[in-house]
């Protein structure tokens, strides 16, 4: 299942650089995961300092 970003995202962009397939972009100061590009690796989950990302 693709990653899901909650409202607690602070916009730090740590997940953007952690994503090996560039499936995460920043929109209006928050991370957004493109579900079609996400490969379910979970790399972004471990990089988020506020635990805003979970695997759906």
GULO-115006 format. One line per field, with one value per residue (C-alpha): residue number from 1; x, y, z. Coordinates in nm, 4 decimals, padded with zeros to 6 digits. Example, Ala and Ser with C-alpha at 12.3 -4.5 7.8 and 13.67 -1.06 7.14 Angstrom:
num	[1 2]
X	[01.2300 01.3670]
Y	[-00.4500 -00.1060]
Z	[00.7800 00.7140]
END
This chain:
num	[1 2 3 4 5 6 7 8 9 10 11 12 13 14 15 16 17 18 19 20 21 22 23 24 25 26 27 28 29 30 31 32 33 34 35 36 37 38 39 40 41 42 43 44 45 46 47 48 49 50 51 52 53 54 55 56]
X	[00.0000 00.1268 00.2470 00.0012 00.0977 -00.1018 -00.1793 00.1130 00.3578 00.5831 00.7154 01.0759 01.1232 01.3218 01.0945 01.1414 01.5141 01.4642 01.2302 01.4262 01.1637 01.0853 00.7194 00.6956 00.6579 00.5834 00.2478 00.1515 00.4245 00.3345 00.4469 00.2217 00.2819 00.1993 00.0426 00.1037 00.4801 00.5166 00.6865 00.5887 00.9491 00.8812 01.2019 01.0054 00.8445 01.1771 01.2954 00.9971 01.0926 00.7276 00.5901 00.3554 00.3935 00.2415 00.1961 -00.1718]
Y	[00.0000 00.3509 00.5902 00.8372 01.1773 01.3115 01.6703 01.6664 01.7104 02.0101 02.0398 01.9582 01.7677 01.4812 01.2287 01.3859 01.3150 00.9697 00.8460 00.6342 00.6739 01.0451 00.9716 01.2492 01.6173 01.9245 02.0960 02.4022 02.3269 01.9618 01.6312 01.4560 01.0973 01.0024 00.6592 00.5541 00.6041 00.4793 00.1370 00.0739 00.0624 00.2609 00.4653 00.7851 00.6506 00.6198 00.9613 01.1611 01.3337 01.3859 01.0442 01.2047 00.9240 00.5794 00.2933 00.2589]
Z	[00.0000 -00.0717 00.1943 00.3459 00.4867 00.7815 00.8767 01.1210 00.8311 00.8978 00.5426 00.6332 00.3031 00.4621 00.2945 -00.0478 -00.0521 00.1060 -00.1667 -00.4175 -00.6921 -00.6442 -00.5630 -00.3020 -00.3811 -00.1755 -00.2296 -00.0271 00.2287 00.2883 00.1430 -00.1073 -00.2197 -00.5772 -00.5203 -00.8804 -00.8410 -00.4814 -00.4598 -00.0960 00.0272 00.3467 00.3239 00.3856 00.7048 00.8838 00.7703 00.8970 01.2246 01.3276 01.2249 00.9719 00.7182 00.7490 00.5071 00.4153]
END
